[in-house]
């Protein structure tokens, strides 16, 4: 019996008044009886349509009497083992390689929608048909994945994946920044060397900066390890870990999709996927699981449970009164790494706990996600990620990235290039090629791309900003859409979700691009908090290496684009790049810890002052500057005059830009009594010529 009327293609009403009594003594009237088709292959006869029936009820005994067989176990273990393929699941159960896994059977063509959502791919390539190593730990493959679009519960953005070449046993480590990879690799290599008497031979990774640096080189040299790199932009050369990345990510998203688990639990899902894969995937050509190849014994899966299912954690007896609930509602998030406990997200406390005192509800998920029980979590569930409310969400910024941007631009003037090596014309070896489109490295390429994108946006109905020519605005029916262009990176947002979606769709049709979702990273930058430590520069001490000092300055100058609090200190240190001293290097290193400061006595060498300005829109900082003045100021009044002129020029630009949005700036003042005064003196008469 069921309460879903739409399941019936036709319905025969019942003549008598039949009622079904529920467990709470409520009743539901039987409205009719007919057949129902399930999964396009199974047809149930004499199914009753009962009004107000909240769950479907089926008699297994009657199905067995009709000649059906029960396959409940195959679905239960399919979900417990992270939605691996039915063929592999049946093969594992028949081979007896895993303790606790019963004998299973499955019909062909079983379909799981979360599996399709998380693992649908194009055709695969031919795999390598040999084993490269003879013992576990000889060769480690490693790679980083990220950044994720959503930070994990613990605030992590990246995943370091390490795979043993022989056993294919995997480890995953979660990082806030990529440069943390070295610490995890260090610990893992030392642990593996202590566990095994076999010598480790090499590690292999791509050319990422987190691997190709002096720390890794020194580490490998000290331990006698060969450090292998794949060729740039050739992932197949690092295919072992690249394929493992795909396996873990696909399994993680599949498990998240089944119970509509919030995306911020992606790290827990990846960790659980790695735990499962190590125990159930067979090593090609060896016929054993990765776990058995590494530890020498068969793995057990008796304790595995379905990721994301409802569970109940027992409260400690010392914290209960007689009429209090004995358990806490939670969501199962995986397995503890150092014990036999389970990891559970407690809905009430909003934290992850590790415990063995837990019971599970592994029934198939209903249409209502478990995380809807907590209103704070609802906005993160994937099922609601496309919903939009202007009042709740406000003006959200999205991001898109155009692929191969410069060849999409057309060149107006004639440009000729030499025949590239390998493409020389045998008939005309001394001639040159005429370009029809822009190429990378061509000076006209950025302008050509901008011209094409500008033409498309204007055709779409946008209006170019009167001051900022890379900003475009579109107004339709009281809604506004704003687009900001940074070469191939595009930021856009609007007050109407429909308008934003329409723009993204039109851009995807016109150009090959990837939509990157809500803006969190841009131009490789993410916001961070700073400490407050005063700066100190003394022009003495021993000379230091210029290369190291200038390299650090270059890194810090890049950071000043998003860190106005360190701009003054960085510019101050940069003045000494020609002949840096120990004190300069120490001051520079302190900036890496983070601090802010103001100009007290100015430059000790040429006595020039520093102009520091910042512009705020309401309470939001939108522009800032810290520059040494071109001339020596004779007084603080003169220095503030020059700084005020610099600030005024920036305000005029902002005023013109904001006028495109229909906003008007109020008159700003300067906190200087002599500037406001009308009396000129010998200290102020010449300032008009300077500013």
Legacy VTK file of the C-alpha trace (Angstrom):
# vtk DataFile Version 3.0
C-alpha trace
ASCII
DATASET POLYDATA
POINTS 691 float
0.000 0.000 0.000
1.160 3.534 -0.703
0.052 7.126 -0.331
1.418 8.242 -3.736
-1.419 8.670 -6.217
0.915 9.508 -9.098
2.415 5.994 -9.015
-0.782 4.558 -10.480
-1.343 4.760 -14.211
-4.975 3.875 -13.471
-6.922 3.311 -10.254
-9.966 1.138 -9.567
-12.006 2.658 -6.725
-13.207 0.328 -3.959
-16.928 0.000 -3.310
-16.781 -0.616 0.434
-15.465 1.799 3.039
-12.103 0.302 4.015
-9.792 2.017 6.498
-6.217 1.344 7.587
-5.374 1.971 11.255
-1.883 3.377 11.903
0.315 2.984 14.958
-0.861 6.268 16.474
-4.504 5.100 16.180
-5.010 7.390 13.197
-6.854 6.051 10.167
-6.460 6.332 6.406
-9.176 5.520 3.906
-8.466 3.063 1.067
-9.332 5.022 -2.078
-8.626 2.326 -4.680
-6.594 -0.716 -5.741
-4.527 -1.274 -8.912
-1.049 -2.194 -10.208
2.125 -0.134 -9.707
5.309 -0.341 -11.840
8.636 0.101 -10.045
12.033 0.630 -11.722
10.365 -0.091 -15.111
10.780 -3.857 -14.501
8.908 -4.766 -11.326
5.109 -4.623 -11.340
3.143 -5.007 -8.100
-0.496 -6.083 -8.353
-3.335 -5.245 -5.974
-1.593 -2.201 -4.464
-3.890 -0.143 -2.237
-3.922 3.656 -2.437
-4.395 4.866 1.157
-4.985 8.531 1.897
-2.597 10.103 4.463
-0.212 7.118 4.367
3.244 8.621 4.967
5.330 5.536 4.084
5.109 2.721 1.557
4.327 -0.739 2.944
5.057 -3.967 1.083
4.750 -7.581 2.191
7.994 -9.416 1.504
6.414 -12.798 2.284
3.751 -12.312 -0.388
6.412 -11.374 -2.926
8.333 -14.561 -2.096
5.125 -16.567 -2.530
4.793 -15.046 -6.001
8.261 -16.355 -6.964
10.366 -13.234 -6.344
13.822 -13.323 -4.735
14.985 -10.837 -2.086
18.010 -8.693 -3.013
17.940 -6.356 -0.016
21.523 -7.190 0.992
23.030 -6.120 -2.326
21.662 -2.577 -1.934
22.662 -2.375 1.727
26.271 -3.348 1.038
26.309 -1.252 -2.125
25.595 1.854 -0.048
27.888 0.844 2.807
30.820 0.435 0.421
30.510 3.864 -1.124
28.443 3.038 -4.240
31.088 0.939 -5.968
29.979 -0.942 -9.079
27.631 -3.915 -8.671
29.932 -6.109 -10.777
32.881 -5.485 -8.466
30.718 -5.966 -5.386
29.457 -9.365 -6.580
32.975 -10.395 -7.620
34.431 -9.457 -4.222
31.733 -11.389 -2.382
32.292 -14.493 -4.508
36.099 -14.482 -4.103
35.995 -14.421 -0.289
38.793 -11.866 0.021
37.021 -9.649 2.573
35.862 -10.811 5.982
32.280 -9.931 6.872
31.041 -9.559 3.285
28.300 -12.136 2.548
27.636 -13.843 -0.768
25.689 -11.461 -2.957
23.788 -11.612 -6.231
22.610 -8.798 -8.449
20.491 -8.375 -11.517
22.026 -6.719 -14.529
21.432 -3.057 -15.340
20.694 -1.979 -11.769
20.579 1.824 -11.766
21.528 4.145 -8.891
20.888 7.839 -9.493
23.515 9.114 -6.972
26.029 6.856 -8.774
25.190 8.509 -12.099
25.388 11.986 -10.558
28.815 11.369 -9.060
30.563 9.009 -11.491
29.321 9.495 -15.048
32.370 9.810 -17.325
33.489 9.524 -20.921
35.100 6.428 -22.426
38.281 5.238 -20.697
41.753 4.663 -22.135
43.711 1.407 -22.224
45.377 0.799 -18.803
49.025 -0.091 -18.239
49.394 -3.901 -18.140
52.318 -4.331 -15.728
53.347 -3.864 -12.094
56.209 -1.370 -11.789
57.395 -2.279 -8.252
57.843 -5.469 -6.229
57.225 -4.363 -2.620
55.000 -1.878 -0.772
56.591 1.484 -0.098
59.139 1.456 -2.928
57.472 4.243 -4.893
54.941 6.837 -3.732
52.763 8.829 -6.134
51.381 12.121 -4.818
49.266 15.017 -5.985
47.153 17.847 -4.568
43.491 18.484 -5.320
41.834 21.860 -4.850
41.001 24.425 -3.877
37.481 23.296 -3.110
34.696 25.789 -3.678
33.538 25.340 -0.084
35.792 25.083 2.960
35.506 21.886 4.959
34.108 21.820 8.490
37.653 22.199 9.812
38.422 25.061 7.397
40.501 23.110 4.866
40.628 23.813 1.121
43.069 21.282 -0.387
43.628 17.515 -0.359
47.013 15.815 -0.596
46.613 12.306 -2.041
49.473 9.792 -1.713
49.347 6.349 -3.369
51.711 3.408 -2.904
52.653 2.085 -6.341
52.737 -1.625 -5.470
49.639 -2.036 -3.284
47.727 1.082 -4.424
47.108 1.794 -0.720
46.209 5.464 -0.352
46.469 8.245 2.213
44.675 11.581 2.191
45.686 14.709 4.100
43.700 17.938 4.236
45.412 21.318 4.046
44.612 24.993 4.337
47.453 25.904 1.962
49.374 23.867 -0.609
52.745 24.487 1.022
51.644 22.325 3.971
52.166 19.247 1.761
55.831 18.923 2.709
55.077 18.369 6.399
52.606 15.569 5.656
54.975 13.872 3.188
57.818 14.109 5.712
55.779 12.396 8.435
54.442 9.719 6.069
57.832 8.804 4.594
59.458 8.514 8.024
56.556 6.385 9.287
56.730 4.049 6.285
60.495 3.665 6.666
59.978 2.618 10.289
57.154 0.196 9.429
58.900 -1.664 6.609
62.338 -3.183 6.297
62.190 -2.658 2.534
63.964 0.456 1.296
61.931 3.283 -0.193
63.249 4.155 -3.627
61.448 7.214 -5.004
58.533 9.626 -4.873
56.721 10.866 -7.973
54.586 13.966 -8.486
53.821 16.719 -10.964
55.661 20.016 -11.362
53.555 21.885 -8.813
55.369 24.430 -6.701
54.341 22.603 -3.531
56.602 19.689 -4.638
59.319 21.300 -6.747
61.165 23.349 -4.126
64.324 23.302 -2.053
62.688 21.644 0.971
61.712 18.570 -1.038
65.074 18.485 -2.802
66.995 18.562 0.479
64.654 16.004 2.033
65.060 13.535 -0.841
68.822 14.053 -0.930
69.193 13.420 2.813
67.163 10.186 2.647
68.602 8.995 -0.652
65.271 9.140 -2.484
64.833 9.728 -6.189
62.465 12.632 -6.828
60.606 11.997 -10.096
58.494 14.588 -11.913
55.952 14.240 -14.671
56.254 16.465 -17.720
54.333 19.747 -17.554
50.677 19.468 -18.573
50.851 15.667 -18.990
48.656 14.134 -16.246
48.926 10.585 -17.729
52.573 10.468 -16.607
51.287 10.775 -13.049
48.297 8.607 -13.864
48.294 6.426 -10.745
47.444 9.239 -8.363
45.373 11.139 -10.954
43.107 8.110 -11.306
42.962 7.735 -7.542
41.915 11.387 -7.252
39.019 10.726 -9.575
37.984 7.587 -7.695
37.973 9.333 -4.322
36.219 12.493 -5.505
33.544 10.588 -7.429
32.825 8.298 -4.487
32.751 11.264 -2.104
30.249 13.246 -4.191
28.103 10.151 -4.669
27.881 9.598 -0.917
27.149 13.283 -0.317
24.401 13.242 -2.933
22.494 10.273 -1.501
21.481 11.927 1.773
21.789 15.532 0.552
24.673 16.002 2.966
25.982 19.619 3.022
28.983 20.218 0.796
31.122 21.464 3.670
31.448 17.793 4.716
33.361 16.988 1.523
36.569 16.305 3.478
34.788 13.740 5.667
33.405 12.105 2.515
36.835 11.975 0.842
38.383 10.525 4.001
35.662 7.859 4.167
36.083 7.096 0.467
39.819 6.518 1.002
39.066 4.262 3.985
36.678 2.163 1.876
38.812 2.048 -1.274
41.813 0.693 0.635
39.682 -2.247 1.810
37.632 -3.220 -1.226
39.485 -2.330 -4.432
41.506 -5.141 -5.986
45.067 -4.499 -7.167
45.237 -5.228 -10.868
47.230 -8.365 -11.848
47.744 -9.384 -8.188
44.202 -10.401 -7.181
44.385 -8.939 -3.673
43.090 -5.827 -1.980
45.373 -2.904 -1.197
44.862 -3.531 2.519
46.025 -7.158 2.269
49.047 -6.272 0.148
50.186 -3.737 2.734
49.330 -5.457 6.027
49.385 -9.119 4.988
45.845 -9.933 6.170
42.386 -9.700 4.689
40.353 -6.597 5.527
37.038 -6.730 7.381
33.972 -4.697 6.427
31.592 -5.850 9.170
31.749 -2.448 10.845
31.054 -0.343 7.751
27.913 1.787 7.613
26.307 3.988 4.944
27.851 7.465 4.876
25.435 10.249 5.759
22.819 8.017 7.374
20.972 8.965 10.553
22.509 7.701 13.777
22.027 8.040 17.517
24.847 8.615 19.999
24.414 7.482 23.596
24.689 10.237 26.182
26.953 9.698 29.160
24.981 8.536 32.207
26.518 11.131 34.519
24.968 13.988 32.530
21.361 12.738 32.408
18.322 13.254 34.551
15.478 10.760 34.786
13.277 12.335 32.091
15.931 13.313 29.547
16.493 11.647 26.184
19.170 8.945 26.319
20.741 9.764 22.949
21.680 12.563 20.580
20.657 12.716 16.921
23.578 12.690 14.541
24.808 12.068 11.012
27.400 9.386 10.289
30.553 10.909 8.732
33.072 8.067 8.634
35.643 6.266 10.722
38.296 7.389 13.205
41.850 7.042 11.894
43.532 5.995 15.142
40.798 3.910 16.811
37.793 1.746 16.054
35.347 4.575 16.715
32.873 6.201 14.336
32.859 9.885 13.425
29.446 11.484 13.966
28.169 15.017 13.416
25.951 15.919 16.371
23.070 18.018 15.045
22.360 19.780 18.335
25.960 20.628 19.250
27.105 21.153 15.625
30.396 19.356 16.125
32.088 16.103 15.142
32.635 13.482 17.841
34.315 10.075 17.781
32.445 7.382 19.664
31.664 3.668 19.705
28.324 4.104 21.510
26.226 4.674 18.407
23.368 2.963 16.574
22.524 3.513 12.907
19.416 3.932 10.781
20.551 2.792 7.314
17.144 2.792 5.660
16.992 4.300 2.195
16.816 8.102 2.367
13.410 9.675 1.883
12.752 12.793 -0.157
13.440 15.049 2.860
17.178 15.345 3.626
18.214 14.575 7.196
19.971 17.922 7.450
16.696 19.789 7.085
16.231 19.011 10.765
18.656 21.860 11.445
17.712 25.168 9.866
21.304 26.446 9.962
22.420 23.640 7.687
19.667 23.925 5.108
21.371 26.530 2.957
24.368 24.245 2.354
22.521 21.178 1.098
23.079 20.552 -2.611
19.360 20.087 -3.238
18.769 23.732 -2.358
21.920 25.268 -3.852
20.071 26.576 -6.925
17.316 28.296 -4.915
17.595 32.072 -4.618
16.020 34.723 -2.448
17.132 38.319 -2.861
16.177 39.188 0.709
18.138 36.320 2.278
21.076 35.986 -0.113
21.499 39.588 -1.216
23.757 40.526 -4.109
25.968 37.469 -4.709
29.066 37.524 -6.894
29.789 34.675 -9.273
32.972 33.887 -11.161
33.782 32.427 -14.562
37.045 31.676 -16.335
37.446 31.759 -20.127
39.570 28.961 -21.596
42.242 29.791 -24.219
41.193 33.409 -24.151
43.595 35.147 -26.552
42.955 32.998 -29.672
39.298 34.060 -29.403
40.205 37.636 -30.347
40.356 38.863 -33.947
43.222 41.069 -35.161
42.278 44.190 -37.088
45.746 45.032 -38.407
48.019 42.755 -40.417
50.456 40.742 -38.282
52.990 38.272 -39.689
55.013 35.616 -37.869
57.792 33.242 -38.794
56.885 29.698 -39.701
56.962 27.704 -36.428
59.350 24.734 -36.208
57.725 21.568 -37.492
55.196 23.466 -39.608
57.497 24.882 -42.290
56.145 24.905 -45.806
58.285 22.853 -48.176
57.021 24.911 -51.112
57.522 28.339 -49.529
60.235 27.951 -46.853
61.187 31.646 -46.919
57.691 33.064 -46.459
55.861 34.044 -43.285
52.387 33.341 -41.888
49.652 35.949 -41.639
47.703 35.736 -38.383
43.925 35.661 -38.503
43.485 35.421 -34.736
45.501 36.544 -31.755
48.075 34.277 -30.119
49.573 34.131 -26.647
52.637 36.365 -26.476
51.297 38.774 -29.079
51.157 42.373 -27.849
47.813 42.948 -29.587
46.243 39.793 -28.061
44.751 41.338 -24.870
43.271 44.241 -26.809
41.821 41.895 -29.456
40.171 39.738 -26.788
38.799 42.792 -25.009
37.367 44.133 -28.270
35.502 40.907 -28.989
34.164 40.545 -25.442
33.164 44.204 -25.386
31.280 43.801 -28.670
29.408 40.784 -27.317
28.440 42.498 -24.055
27.225 45.640 -25.805
25.185 43.472 -28.172
23.708 41.724 -25.133
22.499 45.102 -23.862
25.238 46.117 -21.421
26.454 49.678 -20.924
30.166 50.326 -20.436
31.276 52.200 -17.325
32.044 55.864 -17.905
35.389 55.633 -16.073
36.216 51.945 -15.661
36.138 50.524 -19.186
36.331 46.942 -17.903
33.037 47.256 -16.014
29.703 46.695 -17.758
26.188 47.217 -16.378
22.826 45.857 -17.498
19.436 47.028 -16.188
16.226 45.141 -16.908
12.904 45.603 -15.190
14.354 47.144 -12.051
17.093 44.479 -11.723
20.794 45.155 -12.220
23.612 42.935 -13.478
27.255 44.013 -13.089
30.189 42.412 -14.934
33.855 43.132 -14.132
36.554 41.845 -16.493
40.144 40.943 -15.573
41.467 39.526 -18.885
40.133 35.921 -18.801
38.720 36.087 -15.258
35.211 37.524 -15.079
33.259 38.508 -11.962
29.546 39.039 -12.303
26.541 39.374 -10.030
23.056 40.778 -9.961
19.915 41.344 -7.995
17.991 38.767 -10.055
18.941 35.094 -10.128
17.197 34.672 -13.484
19.215 37.525 -15.007
22.498 36.107 -13.680
21.676 32.613 -14.990
20.723 33.997 -18.398
24.024 35.867 -18.670
26.048 32.791 -17.658
24.206 30.689 -20.243
24.778 33.230 -23.026
28.487 33.506 -22.189
28.874 29.711 -22.193
27.295 29.543 -25.636
29.530 32.245 -27.075
32.832 31.283 -25.435
34.367 28.121 -24.019
34.470 28.774 -20.294
34.040 27.217 -16.882
31.592 28.537 -14.294
33.327 28.567 -10.893
30.340 29.313 -8.667
30.195 31.878 -5.904
33.260 34.093 -5.627
35.671 32.927 -2.908
39.055 32.895 -4.671
40.031 35.488 -7.241
43.366 35.883 -9.013
44.794 33.345 -6.547
43.876 35.368 -3.454
41.778 34.637 -0.409
41.120 36.896 2.583
43.020 36.382 5.849
43.407 38.092 9.208
46.517 39.912 10.346
48.428 40.396 13.567
49.470 43.836 14.758
53.213 44.163 15.346
55.076 47.496 14.949
57.746 47.742 12.269
61.341 48.730 12.871
63.936 49.624 10.231
67.515 50.444 11.212
70.104 51.234 8.508
72.846 49.134 10.064
73.990 45.541 10.367
75.813 43.134 8.081
74.976 42.862 4.395
72.681 39.991 3.358
72.176 38.186 0.069
70.276 40.378 -2.381
68.610 37.447 -4.196
66.881 36.150 -1.068
65.855 39.636 0.051
64.462 40.604 -3.353
62.615 37.308 -3.695
60.842 37.901 -0.397
60.039 41.480 -1.407
58.511 40.251 -4.658
56.244 37.852 -2.780
55.166 40.558 -0.361
54.462 43.081 -3.119
52.072 40.539 -4.623
50.279 40.269 -1.282
49.790 44.016 -0.958
47.048 43.819 -3.584
44.786 42.368 -0.890
46.590 43.369 2.318
46.552 47.160 2.809
47.747 46.726 6.385
51.194 45.564 5.227
51.582 47.886 2.238
53.467 50.602 4.100
55.892 48.145 5.712
56.534 46.301 2.427
57.202 49.522 0.517
59.502 50.642 3.322
61.569 47.443 3.082
61.592 47.597 -0.725
63.539 50.862 -0.582
66.596 48.910 0.619
66.621 46.209 -2.062
69.851 47.543 -3.596
71.920 47.075 -0.418
69.935 45.149 2.216
71.256 44.686 5.744
70.496 42.237 8.530
68.019 44.623 10.146
66.165 44.970 6.835
65.918 41.198 6.440
64.641 40.796 9.999
62.009 43.469 9.433
61.010 41.763 6.189
60.600 38.399 7.889
58.366 39.980 10.502
55.992 41.047 7.725
55.416 37.393 6.864
53.953 37.008 10.344
51.681 39.973 9.567
51.668 43.489 11.041
50.605 47.051 10.334
52.292 50.355 11.117
52.347 54.069 10.315
55.101 56.415 9.153
56.680 58.069 12.208
59.918 59.778 11.167
59.823 59.119 7.441
62.692 57.830 5.363
65.966 58.075 7.289
67.987 58.379 4.064
66.338 61.083 1.943
63.885 62.370 4.616
60.893 62.112 2.324
57.477 61.505 3.855
55.042 58.742 2.973
51.475 59.374 1.814
49.050 56.817 3.184
45.457 56.921 1.991
42.448 54.667 2.183
38.961 55.028 0.737
35.904 53.416 2.266
32.413 52.926 0.908
30.294 53.096 4.046
32.329 50.755 6.300
33.981 48.685 3.540
37.566 49.368 2.475
37.690 49.481 -1.335
40.979 51.246 -2.151
44.259 52.055 -0.439
47.753 53.360 -1.145
51.108 53.829 0.586
53.690 55.765 -1.468
56.764 57.828 -0.770
56.261 61.449 -1.759
58.245 62.862 -4.666
59.652 65.824 -2.704
60.762 66.548 0.850
57.971 68.103 2.915
59.049 71.081 5.039
56.304 70.444 7.595
53.605 67.980 8.530
51.117 70.432 7.022
52.801 70.186 3.642
53.008 66.383 3.889
49.301 66.209 4.626
48.558 68.598 1.746
50.329 66.229 -0.662
48.617 63.168 0.834
45.232 64.903 0.639
45.806 65.699 -3.050
46.611 62.046 -3.748
43.519 60.934 -1.854
41.379 63.504 -3.669
42.403 62.211 -7.089
41.372 58.693 -6.076
38.063 59.987 -4.694
37.318 61.757 -7.967
37.825 58.485 -9.814
35.575 56.655 -7.337
32.947 59.377 -7.596
32.823 59.045 -11.368
32.628 55.248 -11.133
29.865 55.288 -8.521
27.854 57.667 -10.670
27.308 54.734 -13.044
25.390 53.072 -10.204
23.377 56.206 -9.460
25.297 56.919 -6.236
26.599 60.320 -5.137
29.570 60.931 -2.827
29.359 63.486 -0.031
32.037 66.170 0.457
34.956 64.717 2.423
37.100 66.630 4.911
40.743 66.558 5.958
41.764 66.573 9.619
44.308 69.416 9.431
43.697 72.847 10.981
46.165 74.755 8.765
44.688 73.265 5.602
41.291 74.646 6.595
42.736 78.045 7.499
42.818 81.029 5.144
46.115 82.532 6.350
49.225 81.772 4.301
52.685 81.712 5.853
56.221 81.064 4.747
55.559 77.348 5.372
52.449 77.083 3.225
52.744 79.623 0.400
54.658 77.324 -1.950
52.430 74.267 -1.502
50.014 75.271 -4.274
52.858 74.833 -6.782
53.563 71.314 -5.518
50.054 69.889 -5.497
LINES 1 692
691 0 1 2 3 4 5 6 7 8 9 10 11 12 13 14 15 16 17 18 19 20 21 22 23 24 25 26 27 28 29 30 31 32 33 34 35 36 37 38 39 40 41 42 43 44 45 46 47 48 49 50 51 52 53 54 55 56 57 58 59 60 61 62 63 64 65 66 67 68 69 70 71 72 73 74 75 76 77 78 79 80 81 82 83 84 85 86 87 88 89 90 91 92 93 94 95 96 97 98 99 100 101 102 103 104 105 106 107 108 109 110 111 112 113 114 115 116 117 118 119 120 121 122 123 124 125 126 127 128 129 130 131 132 133 134 135 136 137 138 139 140 141 142 143 144 145 146 147 148 149 150 151 152 153 154 155 156 157 158 159 160 161 162 163 164 165 166 167 168 169 170 171 172 173 174 175 176 177 178 179 180 181 182 183 184 185 186 187 188 189 190 191 192 193 194 195 196 197 198 199 200 201 202 203 204 205 206 207 208 209 210 211 212 213 214 215 216 217 218 219 220 221 222 223 224 225 226 227 228 229 230 231 232 233 234 235 236 237 238 239 240 241 242 243 244 245 246 247 248 249 250 251 252 253 254 255 256 257 258 259 260 261 262 263 264 265 266 267 268 269 270 271 272 273 274 275 276 277 278 279 280 281 282 283 284 285 286 287 288 289 290 291 292 293 294 295 296 297 298 299 300 301 302 303 304 305 306 307 308 309 310 311 312 313 314 315 316 317 318 319 320 321 322 323 324 325 326 327 328 329 330 331 332 333 334 335 336 337 338 339 340 341 342 343 344 345 346 347 348 349 350 351 352 353 354 355 356 357 358 359 360 361 362 363 364 365 366 367 368 369 370 371 372 373 374 375 376 377 378 379 380 381 382 383 384 385 386 387 388 389 390 391 392 393 394 395 396 397 398 399 400 401 402 403 404 405 406 407 408 409 410 411 412 413 414 415 416 417 418 419 420 421 422 423 424 425 426 427 428 429 430 431 432 433 434 435 436 437 438 439 440 441 442 443 444 445 446 447 448 449 450 451 452 453 454 455 456 457 458 459 460 461 462 463 464 465 466 467 468 469 470 471 472 473 474 475 476 477 478 479 480 481 482 483 484 485 486 487 488 489 490 491 492 493 494 495 496 497 498 499 500 501 502 503 504 505 506 507 508 509 510 511 512 513 514 515 516 517 518 519 520 521 522 523 524 525 526 527 528 529 530 531 532 533 534 535 536 537 538 539 540 541 542 543 544 545 546 547 548 549 550 551 552 553 554 555 556 557 558 559 560 561 562 563 564 565 566 567 568 569 570 571 572 573 574 575 576 577 578 579 580 581 582 583 584 585 586 587 588 589 590 591 592 593 594 595 596 597 598 599 600 601 602 603 604 605 606 607 608 609 610 611 612 613 614 615 616 617 618 619 620 621 622 623 624 625 626 627 628 629 630 631 632 633 634 635 636 637 638 639 640 641 642 643 644 645 646 647 648 649 650 651 652 653 654 655 656 657 658 659 660 661 662 663 664 665 666 667 668 669 670 671 672 673 674 675 676 677 678 679 680 681 682 683 684 685 686 687 688 689 690
